[in-house]
Amino acid sequence: MTALGANMVGSTHDRDALLWLLDELLEAHLDTVEMILGGQSDADWTSHAEYLKGLQRLGRATIARACAQRS
């Protein structure tokens, strides 16, 4: 993380949570591409879409928490 990024995040816990979130988002994109190339079933897509929705909610909460702790 750059010095600027470190200054924007309050604690080590916030930084770790945001780095985990970034890694999970990147993995989710890779999973989506692999599913497109693999011709997955409707059930697989439904499961993956639910996972992405949950990840979005978690991401928003993680970012909000990190921002609130900086205020």
VOPA-715379 format. One record per residue: residue in three letters; x, y, z of N, C-alpha, C, O in turn; chain; residue number from 0. Coordinates in nm, 2 decimals, padded with zeros to 4 digits. Atoms other than C-alpha are relative to their C-alpha. Last residue first. Layout:
<atoms>
<atom type="ALA" n_u="X" n_v="Y" n_w="Z" ca_u="X" ca_v="Y" ca_w="Z" c_u="X" c_v="Y" c_w="Z" o_u="X" o_v="Y" o_w="Z" mol="A" seq="NUM"/>
...
</atoms>
This chain:
<atoms>
<atom type="SER" n_u="00.07" n_v="-00.12" n_w="-00.04" ca_u="-01.36" ca_v="01.06" ca_w="01.08" c_u="00.02" c_v="00.05" c_w="00.14" o_u="-00.03" o_v="00.15" o_w="00.18" mol="A" seq="70"/>
<atom type="ARG" n_u="-00.10" n_v="-00.11" n_w="00.03" ca_u="-01.10" ca_v="00.79" ca_w="00.99" c_u="-00.06" c_v="00.14" c_w="00.04" o_u="00.01" o_v="00.23" o_w="00.05" mol="A" seq="69"/>
<atom type="GLN" n_u="-00.11" n_v="00.00" n_w="-00.10" ca_u="-01.30" ca_v="00.53" ca_w="01.17" c_u="00.10" c_v="00.10" c_w="-00.02" o_u="00.17" o_v="00.14" o_w="00.06" mol="A" seq="68"/>
<atom type="ALA" n_u="00.06" n_v="-00.05" n_w="-00.12" ca_u="-01.61" ca_v="00.61" ca_w="00.96" c_u="00.11" c_v="00.01" c_w="00.11" o_u="00.11" o_v="00.10" o_w="00.19" mol="A" seq="67"/>
<atom type="CYS" n_u="00.02" n_v="-00.15" n_w="00.01" ca_u="-01.41" ca_v="00.57" ca_w="00.64" c_u="-00.05" c_v="00.06" c_w="00.13" o_u="-00.01" o_v="00.16" o_w="00.17" mol="A" seq="66"/>
<atom type="ALA" n_u="-00.14" n_v="-00.06" n_w="00.01" ca_u="-01.29" ca_v="00.22" ca_w="00.74" c_u="-00.01" c_v="00.15" c_w="-00.01" o_u="00.07" o_v="00.22" o_w="00.05" mol="A" seq="65"/>
<atom type="ARG" n_u="-00.06" n_v="00.01" n_w="-00.14" ca_u="-01.64" ca_v="00.12" ca_w="00.85" c_u="00.14" c_v="00.06" c_w="00.00" o_u="00.17" o_v="00.13" o_w="00.09" mol="A" seq="64"/>
<atom type="ALA" n_u="00.07" n_v="-00.10" n_w="-00.09" ca_u="-01.80" ca_v="00.25" ca_w="00.53" c_u="00.07" c_v="00.00" c_w="00.13" o_u="00.09" o_v="00.10" o_w="00.19" mol="A" seq="63"/>
<atom type="ILE" n_u="-00.04" n_v="-00.13" n_w="00.04" ca_u="-01.54" ca_v="00.06" ca_w="00.31" c_u="-00.06" c_v="00.11" c_w="00.10" o_u="00.01" o_v="00.20" o_w="00.14" mol="A" seq="62"/>
<atom type="THR" n_u="-00.15" n_v="-00.01" n_w="-00.04" ca_u="-01.60" ca_v="-00.26" ca_w="00.50" c_u="00.05" c_v="00.14" c_w="-00.03" o_u="00.12" o_v="00.19" o_w="00.05" mol="A" seq="61"/>
<atom type="ALA" n_u="-00.01" n_v="-00.01" n_w="-00.15" ca_u="-01.98" ca_v="-00.22" ca_w="00.48" c_u="00.14" c_v="00.02" c_w="00.04" o_u="00.17" o_v="00.10" o_w="00.13" mol="A" seq="60"/>
<atom type="ARG" n_u="00.05" n_v="-00.13" n_w="-00.04" ca_u="-01.97" ca_v="-00.15" ca_w="00.11" c_u="00.01" c_v="00.02" c_w="00.15" o_u="00.05" o_v="00.13" o_w="00.19" mol="A" seq="59"/>
<atom type="GLY" n_u="-00.09" n_v="-00.10" n_w="00.05" ca_u="-01.75" ca_v="-00.45" ca_w="00.04" c_u="-00.04" c_v="00.14" c_w="00.05" o_u="00.04" o_v="00.22" o_w="00.09" mol="A" seq="58"/>
<atom type="LEU" n_u="-00.12" n_v="00.00" n_w="-00.09" ca_u="-01.96" ca_v="-00.68" ca_w="00.25" c_u="00.10" c_v="00.11" c_w="-00.03" o_u="00.15" o_v="00.17" o_w="00.06" mol="A" seq="57"/>
<atom type="ARG" n_u="00.04" n_v="-00.05" n_w="-00.13" ca_u="-02.27" ca_v="-00.58" ca_w="00.06" c_u="00.11" c_v="00.01" c_w="00.10" o_u="00.13" o_v="00.11" o_w="00.17" mol="A" seq="56"/>
<atom type="GLN" n_u="00.03" n_v="-00.14" n_w="00.01" ca_u="-02.09" ca_v="-00.62" ca_w="-00.27" c_u="-00.04" c_v="00.06" c_w="00.13" o_u="00.00" o_v="00.17" o_w="00.17" mol="A" seq="55"/>
<atom type="LEU" n_u="-00.13" n_v="-00.06" n_w="00.00" ca_u="-01.95" ca_v="-00.96" ca_w="-00.16" c_u="-00.02" c_v="00.15" c_w="-00.02" o_u="00.06" o_v="00.23" o_w="00.04" mol="A" seq="54"/>
<atom type="GLY" n_u="-00.05" n_v="00.00" n_w="-00.13" ca_u="-02.30" ca_v="-01.07" ca_w="-00.08" c_u="00.13" c_v="00.07" c_w="00.02" o_u="00.16" o_v="00.14" o_w="00.11" mol="A" seq="53"/>
<atom type="LYS" n_u="00.09" n_v="-00.10" n_w="-00.07" ca_u="-02.43" ca_v="-00.97" ca_w="-00.42" c_u="00.05" c_v="00.01" c_w="00.15" o_u="00.05" o_v="00.12" o_w="00.20" mol="A" seq="52"/>
<atom type="LEU" n_u="-00.04" n_v="-00.13" n_w="00.04" ca_u="-02.13" ca_v="-01.15" ca_w="-00.58" c_u="-00.08" c_v="00.11" c_w="00.07" o_u="-00.03" o_v="00.21" o_w="00.11" mol="A" seq="51"/>
<atom type="TYR" n_u="-00.13" n_v="-00.03" n_w="-00.06" ca_u="-02.20" ca_v="-01.47" ca_w="-00.39" c_u="00.05" c_v="00.15" c_w="-00.03" o_u="00.09" o_v="00.22" o_w="00.06" mol="A" seq="50"/>
<atom type="GLU" n_u="00.02" n_v="-00.02" n_w="-00.14" ca_u="-02.56" ca_v="-01.46" ca_w="-00.49" c_u="00.13" c_v="00.04" c_w="00.08" o_u="00.13" o_v="00.12" o_w="00.16" mol="A" seq="49"/>
<atom type="ALA" n_u="00.06" n_v="-00.13" n_w="-00.01" ca_u="-02.46" ca_v="-01.42" ca_w="-00.85" c_u="-00.03" c_v="00.04" c_w="00.14" o_u="-00.01" o_v="00.15" o_w="00.18" mol="A" seq="48"/>
<atom type="HIS" n_u="-00.11" n_v="-00.10" n_w="00.02" ca_u="-02.22" ca_v="-01.71" ca_w="-00.82" c_u="-00.06" c_v="00.14" c_w="00.01" o_u="00.00" o_v="00.23" o_w="00.07" mol="A" seq="47"/>
<atom type="SER" n_u="-00.08" n_v="00.01" n_w="-00.12" ca_u="-02.50" ca_v="-01.94" ca_w="-00.68" c_u="00.11" c_v="00.11" c_w="-00.01" o_u="00.14" o_v="00.18" o_w="00.09" mol="A" seq="46"/>
<atom type="THR" n_u="00.08" n_v="-00.05" n_w="-00.11" ca_u="-02.73" ca_v="-01.84" ca_w="-00.96" c_u="00.08" c_v="00.01" c_w="00.13" o_u="00.07" o_v="00.11" o_w="00.20" mol="A" seq="45"/>
<atom type="TRP" n_u="00.01" n_v="-00.15" n_w="00.02" ca_u="-02.46" ca_v="-01.89" ca_w="-01.22" c_u="-00.08" c_v="00.06" c_w="00.11" o_u="-00.05" o_v="00.17" o_w="00.16" mol="A" seq="44"/>
<atom type="ASP" n_u="-00.14" n_v="-00.06" n_w="-00.04" ca_u="-02.38" ca_v="-02.24" ca_w="-01.08" c_u="-00.01" c_v="00.15" c_w="-00.01" o_u="00.05" o_v="00.22" o_w="00.07" mol="A" seq="43"/>
<atom type="ALA" n_u="-00.02" n_v="00.01" n_w="-00.14" ca_u="-02.75" ca_v="-02.33" ca_w="-01.09" c_u="00.13" c_v="00.06" c_w="00.05" o_u="00.13" o_v="00.13" o_w="00.15" mol="A" seq="42"/>
<atom type="ASP" n_u="00.08" n_v="-00.11" n_w="-00.06" ca_u="-02.79" ca_v="-02.20" ca_w="-01.44" c_u="00.02" c_v="00.00" c_w="00.15" o_u="00.02" o_v="00.11" o_w="00.21" mol="A" seq="41"/>
<atom type="SER" n_u="00.15" n_v="00.02" n_w="00.00" ca_u="-02.51" ca_v="-02.44" ca_w="-01.55" c_u="-00.07" c_v="00.13" c_w="00.06" o_u="00.00" o_v="00.21" o_w="00.12" mol="A" seq="40"/>
<atom type="GLN" n_u="00.06" n_v="00.05" n_w="-00.13" ca_u="-02.15" ca_v="-02.33" ca_w="-01.63" c_u="-00.16" c_v="-00.01" c_w="-00.01" o_u="-00.22" o_v="00.06" o_w="-00.10" mol="A" seq="39"/>
<atom type="GLY" n_u="00.14" n_v="00.03" n_w="00.03" ca_u="-02.02" ca_v="-02.28" ca_w="-01.98" c_u="-00.07" c_v="-00.07" c_w="00.11" o_u="-00.13" o_v="-00.18" o_w="00.10" mol="A" seq="38"/>
<atom type="GLY" n_u="00.03" n_v="00.14" n_w="-00.03" ca_u="-01.65" ca_v="-02.31" ca_w="-01.89" c_u="-00.14" c_v="-00.04" c_w="-00.03" o_u="-00.18" o_v="-00.16" o_w="-00.02" mol="A" seq="37"/>
<atom type="LEU" n_u="-00.08" n_v="00.09" n_w="00.09" ca_u="-01.53" ca_v="-01.99" ca_w="-02.06" c_u="-00.04" c_v="-00.14" c_w="00.02" o_u="-00.03" o_v="-00.22" o_w="-00.07" mol="A" seq="36"/>
<atom type="ILE" n_u="00.04" n_v="-00.03" n_w="00.14" ca_u="-01.80" ca_v="-01.78" ca_w="-01.89" c_u="00.06" c_v="-00.10" c_w="-00.10" o_u="00.00" o_v="-00.15" o_w="-00.19" mol="A" seq="35"/>
<atom type="MET" n_u="00.13" n_v="00.05" n_w="00.02" ca_u="-01.74" ca_v="-01.95" ca_w="-01.56" c_u="-00.05" c_v="00.02" c_w="-00.14" o_u="-00.12" o_v="-00.06" o_w="-00.20" mol="A" seq="34"/>
<atom type="GLU" n_u="-00.01" n_v="00.14" n_w="00.01" ca_u="-01.37" ca_v="-01.89" ca_w="-01.58" c_u="-00.13" c_v="-00.07" c_w="-00.02" o_u="-00.15" o_v="-00.16" o_w="-00.10" mol="A" seq="33"/>
<atom type="VAL" n_u="-00.06" n_v="00.02" n_w="00.13" ca_u="-01.43" ca_v="-01.52" ca_w="-01.65" c_u="00.01" c_v="-00.15" c_w="-00.02" o_u="-00.03" o_v="-00.20" o_w="-00.13" mol="A" seq="32"/>
<atom type="THR" n_u="00.10" n_v="-00.03" n_w="00.10" ca_u="-01.66" ca_v="-01.50" ca_w="-01.35" c_u="00.05" c_v="-00.03" c_w="-00.14" o_u="-00.02" o_v="-00.09" o_w="-00.22" mol="A" seq="31"/>
<atom type="ASP" n_u="00.10" n_v="00.10" n_w="00.00" ca_u="-01.41" ca_v="-01.68" ca_w="-01.12" c_u="-00.11" c_v="00.02" c_w="-00.11" o_u="-00.15" o_v="-00.07" o_w="-00.18" mol="A" seq="30"/>
<atom type="LEU" n_u="-00.06" n_v="00.12" n_w="00.06" ca_u="-01.14" ca_v="-01.44" ca_w="-01.23" c_u="-00.10" c_v="-00.11" c_w="-00.01" o_u="-00.11" o_v="-00.18" o_w="-00.11" mol="A" seq="29"/>
<atom type="HIS" n_u="00.00" n_v="-00.03" n_w="00.14" ca_u="-01.37" ca_v="-01.14" ca_w="-01.14" c_u="00.06" c_v="-00.12" c_w="-00.08" o_u="00.01" o_v="-00.16" o_w="-00.19" mol="A" seq="28"/>
<atom type="ALA" n_u="00.14" n_v="00.01" n_w="00.06" ca_u="-01.45" ca_v="-01.30" ca_w="-00.81" c_u="00.00" c_v="00.03" c_w="-00.15" o_u="-00.07" o_v="-00.03" o_w="-00.22" mol="A" seq="27"/>
<atom type="GLU" n_u="00.04" n_v="00.14" n_w="00.02" ca_u="-01.08" ca_v="-01.35" ca_w="-00.74" c_u="-00.14" c_v="-00.02" c_w="-00.06" o_u="-00.16" o_v="-00.11" o_w="-00.14" mol="A" seq="26"/>
<atom type="LEU" n_u="-00.08" n_v="00.05" n_w="00.11" ca_u="-01.01" ca_v="-00.98" ca_w="-00.80" c_u="-00.03" c_v="-00.15" c_w="-00.03" o_u="-00.04" o_v="-00.19" o_w="-00.14" mol="A" seq="25"/>
<atom type="LEU" n_u="00.06" n_v="-00.05" n_w="00.12" ca_u="-01.29" ca_v="-00.89" ca_w="-00.57" c_u="00.07" c_v="-00.04" c_w="-00.12" o_u="00.01" o_v="-00.07" o_w="-00.22" mol="A" seq="24"/>
<atom type="GLU" n_u="00.12" n_v="00.07" n_w="00.03" ca_u="-01.16" ca_v="-01.12" ca_w="-00.30" c_u="-00.07" c_v="00.05" c_w="-00.12" o_u="-00.13" o_v="-00.03" o_w="-00.20" mol="A" seq="23"/>
<atom type="ASP" n_u="-00.04" n_v="00.13" n_w="00.05" ca_u="-00.81" ca_v="-00.97" ca_w="-00.32" c_u="-00.13" c_v="-00.09" c_w="-00.04" o_u="-00.13" o_v="-00.15" o_w="-00.14" mol="A" seq="22"/>
<atom type="LEU" n_u="-00.06" n_v="-00.02" n_w="00.13" ca_u="-00.95" ca_v="-00.62" ca_w="-00.29" c_u="00.04" c_v="-00.14" c_w="-00.06" o_u="00.01" o_v="-00.16" o_w="-00.18" mol="A" seq="21"/>
<atom type="LEU" n_u="00.11" n_v="-00.03" n_w="00.09" ca_u="-01.17" ca_v="-00.72" ca_w="00.01" c_u="00.05" c_v="00.01" c_w="-00.15" o_u="-00.01" o_v="-00.04" o_w="-00.24" mol="A" seq="20"/>
<atom type="TRP" n_u="00.07" n_v="00.13" n_w="00.02" ca_u="-00.87" ca_v="-00.89" ca_w="00.18" c_u="-00.11" c_v="00.03" c_w="-00.10" o_u="-00.13" o_v="-00.05" o_w="-00.19" mol="A" seq="19"/>
<atom type="LEU" n_u="-00.08" n_v="00.08" n_w="00.08" ca_u="-00.67" ca_v="-00.57" ca_w="00.13" c_u="-00.06" c_v="-00.13" c_w="-00.03" o_u="-00.06" o_v="-00.18" o_w="-00.14" mol="A" seq="18"/>
<atom type="LEU" n_u="00.01" n_v="-00.05" n_w="00.13" ca_u="-00.95" ca_v="-00.36" ca_w="00.27" c_u="00.08" c_v="-00.08" c_w="-00.10" o_u="00.04" o_v="-00.10" o_w="-00.22" mol="A" seq="17"/>
<atom type="ALA" n_u="00.14" n_v="00.03" n_w="00.06" ca_u="-00.99" ca_v="-00.58" ca_w="00.57" c_u="-00.01" c_v="00.05" c_w="-00.14" o_u="-00.07" o_v="-00.02" o_w="-00.22" mol="A" seq="16"/>
<atom type="ASP" n_u="00.01" n_v="00.15" n_w="00.03" ca_u="-00.61" ca_v="-00.58" ca_w="00.63" c_u="-00.14" c_v="-00.03" c_w="-00.06" o_u="-00.14" o_v="-00.11" o_w="-00.15" mol="A" seq="15"/>
<atom type="ARG" n_u="-00.09" n_v="00.03" n_w="00.12" ca_u="-00.59" ca_v="-00.20" ca_w="00.60" c_u="-00.01" c_v="-00.15" c_w="-00.04" o_u="-00.03" o_v="-00.18" o_w="-00.16" mol="A" seq="14"/>
<atom type="ASP" n_u="00.07" n_v="-00.06" n_w="00.12" ca_u="-00.89" ca_v="-00.15" ca_w="00.84" c_u="00.08" c_v="-00.04" c_w="-00.13" o_u="00.02" o_v="-00.08" o_w="-00.23" mol="A" seq="13"/>
<atom type="HIS" n_u="00.12" n_v="00.08" n_w="00.03" ca_u="-00.73" ca_v="-00.39" ca_w="01.09" c_u="-00.07" c_v="00.05" c_w="-00.12" o_u="-00.11" o_v="-00.03" o_w="-00.21" mol="A" seq="12"/>
<atom type="THR" n_u="-00.05" n_v="00.12" n_w="00.07" ca_u="-00.40" ca_v="-00.21" ca_w="01.06" c_u="-00.11" c_v="-00.09" c_w="-00.03" o_u="-00.11" o_v="-00.15" o_w="-00.14" mol="A" seq="11"/>
<atom type="SER" n_u="-00.07" n_v="00.10" n_w="-00.08" ca_u="-00.58" ca_v="00.11" ca_w="01.15" c_u="00.05" c_v="-00.12" c_w="-00.08" o_u="00.02" o_v="-00.13" o_w="-00.20" mol="A" seq="10"/>
<atom type="GLY" n_u="-00.03" n_v="-00.02" n_w="-00.14" ca_u="-00.70" ca_v="00.43" ca_w="01.00" c_u="00.09" c_v="-00.10" c_w="00.07" o_u="00.20" o_v="-00.07" o_w="00.11" mol="A" seq="9"/>
<atom type="VAL" n_u="00.06" n_v="00.11" n_w="-00.07" ca_u="-00.69" ca_v="00.40" ca_w="00.62" c_u="00.05" c_v="00.01" c_w="00.15" o_u="00.17" o_v="00.02" o_w="00.17" mol="A" seq="8"/>
<atom type="MET" n_u="00.14" n_v="00.00" n_w="00.01" ca_u="-00.63" ca_v="00.71" ca_w="00.42" c_u="-00.07" c_v="-00.10" c_w="00.08" o_u="-00.19" o_v="-00.09" o_w="00.10" mol="A" seq="7"/>
<atom type="ASN" n_u="00.06" n_v="-00.11" n_w="-00.07" ca_u="-00.28" ca_v="00.76" ca_w="00.54" c_u="-00.15" c_v="00.01" c_w="-00.01" o_u="-00.21" o_v="00.07" o_w="00.08" mol="A" seq="6"/>
<atom type="ALA" n_u="-00.02" n_v="00.03" n_w="-00.15" ca_u="-00.18" ca_v="00.41" ca_w="00.44" c_u="-00.06" c_v="00.12" c_w="00.08" o_u="-00.12" o_v="00.09" o_w="00.18" mol="A" seq="5"/>
<atom type="GLY" n_u="00.10" n_v="00.10" n_w="-00.04" ca_u="-00.32" ca_v="00.48" ca_w="00.09" c_u="00.01" c_v="-00.03" c_w="00.15" o_u="-00.10" o_v="-00.05" o_w="00.21" mol="A" seq="4"/>
<atom type="LEU" n_u="00.13" n_v="-00.07" n_w="00.01" ca_u="-00.11" ca_v="00.79" ca_w="00.05" c_u="-00.11" c_v="-00.09" c_w="00.05" o_u="-00.20" o_v="-00.05" o_w="00.13" mol="A" seq="3"/>
<atom type="ALA" n_u="00.01" n_v="-00.09" n_w="-00.12" ca_u="00.20" ca_v="00.61" ca_w="00.18" c_u="-00.13" c_v="00.07" c_w="00.00" o_u="-00.20" o_v="00.08" o_w="00.10" mol="A" seq="2"/>
<atom type="THR" n_u="-00.08" n_v="-00.12" n_w="00.01" ca_u="00.13" ca_v="00.34" ca_w="-00.09" c_u="-00.01" c_v="00.08" c_w="00.13" o_u="-00.10" o_v="00.06" o_w="00.21" mol="A" seq="1"/>
<atom type="MET" n_u="00.09" n_v="-00.12" n_w="00.00" ca_u="00.00" ca_v="00.00" ca_w="00.00" c_u="00.09" c_v="00.12" c_w="00.00" o_u="00.19" o_v="00.13" o_w="00.07" mol="A" seq="0"/>
</atoms>
